[in-house]
Amino acid sequence: MQLLHFWLFLGIYLTALVGNGLISTAIACDQRLHTPTYFFLLNLALLDLGSISTTVPKAMANALWDTRTISYTACVVQVFLIAFLLSTEFYLLTVMSYDRFVAICKPLHYGTLLGSRACATVAAAAWSTGVLNAVLHTANTFSLPLCRGNTVEQIFCEIPHILKLSCSYSYLRNLSVMTFSVFFFVGCFVFIVLLYAQIFRAVLRMLSAQGQHKAFSACLPHLAVVSICISTGLSTYLKPPSISSPAMDLSVAVLYSVVPPAVNPLINGMRNRALKDAIWKLLLWMFFSHHKDSSSLFR
């Protein structure tokens, strides 16, 4: 079973690395993709690379060598990175919904509202908010004395399971931290819903069926990624304690930390012709460049 877990995680990890790596490299190298939409998609791919690299390599090492240990410092770093990357991804998905809204509802103002400076500013704001959220949760979690053993019933250091080890859980302090996070997450969720309500209203008013199809093709991948992000997050942190079990906690943790980074490249690439063309060009260039170098070695 340990080897089975190792090969399963390795397959998912390589899928995520290749998919997100191809997307980020294709966007960076292709001048035609240097637009706000692909700039945010590049940020999303980098976040997915960081997210899956925070948890899966350690889980693979544990499965391969049949160990169950992680140092206290590594656990703190892992909690910080998970909170930072996942929260930043959700804030970035909110920004991407605004990009879709401007592109469909206000196309004539697209260059003005989403210029290069504006894109850099909102992306930096998303990353900065993620850092703040991660600092608050990490500091709150590890400021509590852990006196109920040192066993975390999870494949990585997860905040709810670490809090179970505390003997002086401060509800008031945790409530203030959770209020900050809930405020931002609920605000982002409401913002996304309102934007997509206006997007769908504008799309349904289009007279051209081709225009409607193009608009839906641009929105559906983003909606799918948002749905995966929200559903997996809610199933992790809002599931009733009565149905909690080690097997279910493990399954849900894999669902929200491992599956999205591997699935997001497939979702974003399937319905995006420009991105698929750029990736095929990149693959062909890599193949012929490698073939040319190999041929020169045998001359």
JOQUINOR-V260582 format. One line per field, one symbol per residue. ss: DSSP state (~ for helix, > for strand, _ for the rest). psi: psi as a letter, one per 20 degrees, with the letter a starting at -180 (. if undefined). A space follows every 50 residues. Layout:
ss = ???
psi = ???
This chain:
ss = _~~~~~~~~~~~~~~~~~~~~~~~~~~~~_~~~__~~~~~~~~~~~~~~~ ~~~~~~~~~~~~~~~______~~~~~~~~~~~~~~~~~~~~~~~~~~~~~ ~~~~~_~~~~~~~__~~~~~~~~~~~~~~~~~~~~~~~~~~~___>____ ________~~~~~__>____~~~~~~~~~~~~~~~~~~~~~~~~~~~~~~ ~~~~____~~~~~~~~~~~~~~~~~~~~~~~~~~~~~___~~~__~~~~~ ~~~~~~~~~~~~~~~~~~~~__~~~~~~~~~~~~~~~~~~~~~~~~~__
psi = hghggghghgggghggggghggghggghhohhjmrgghghhgggghghgh ghihggghhggghgjlrkqpqgghgggggghggggghhgghhhghhhhgh gghghmhhjghghlrhggghghghhggghggggggghgghgjippojlak oomriropghhhhhiqilpohgghhgghggghggghggggggggghghgh ghghiphphhggggghhhhggghgggggggghgghgijqphhjpqggggg ghghgihggghhhghgghhgjnggggghghggggggghghhgghhhhj.
